[in-house]
């Protein structure tokens, strides 16, 4: 290996190491609220292992997509995105294991399935935080702008889904989601759904947040249906899936299930609306 190639190799290795360090910081910062939440510790202990495994499997393609739009380092092909997705999950798993051990939530005298369950569940938000570290903690560069230009309509919907998952996950495990739904009447649920949809549209196209979308030459009806309604539908589907994953819907009637989904759909819709801020 000549000197030029050796220097290039060392430079790339140093960049990747710096990206991993930034990813570790992102994992800690964005997963910390859930790492210190009692419901998450309990869920890691008793939740159905099939649902947990499925949730992790669902997270991996989300990380892959996020790597393309806002990975913790610049990527040039799908293999790079795959490596970064797996790296982000590994960083999230490691940071979760370290912090849960320091917090004495995970101890060596506990059964192995309990230890793995607690760490694996926490690794999901930690890995998303790791993947978004460059966007949130680093500097935006030209490659980020090019990725935004290349994003298609399906890409925009994916980003809305990722934003909904990122925000909705932070409150989905809590008992308050079900408690609020019990207190609400059907009219409260309708009002909250209308408010969620309205705020999603306003946040995306009106108030001027960073990364706000442009409606272009499309009319209001087209934009409202293709983006706002579609985005809210995605947020509701993700909310329903999160409630099912965390076993919050057992024993609910159809009306209670709809109300609980609308309640969780509110923060999820805001996450979808501000996806460009997050992602």
Secondary structure, DSSP 8 states (H G I E B T S, - for coil): --HHHHHHHHHHHHHHHHHHHHHHHHHHHHHHHHHT-HHHHHHHHHS-HHHHHHHHHHHHHHHHHHHHHH-SS---SHHHHHHHHHHHHHHHHHHHHHHHHHTTSS-TTS-HHHHHHHHHHHHHHHHHHHHTHHHHHS---HHHHHHHHH--HHHHHHHHHHHHHHHHHHHHTSTHHHHHHHH--HHHHHHHHHHHHHHHHHHHHTS--TT----TT--HHHHIIIIIIHHHHHHHHHHHHHHHHTT--TT--HHHHHHHHHHHHHHHHHHHHTHHHH-
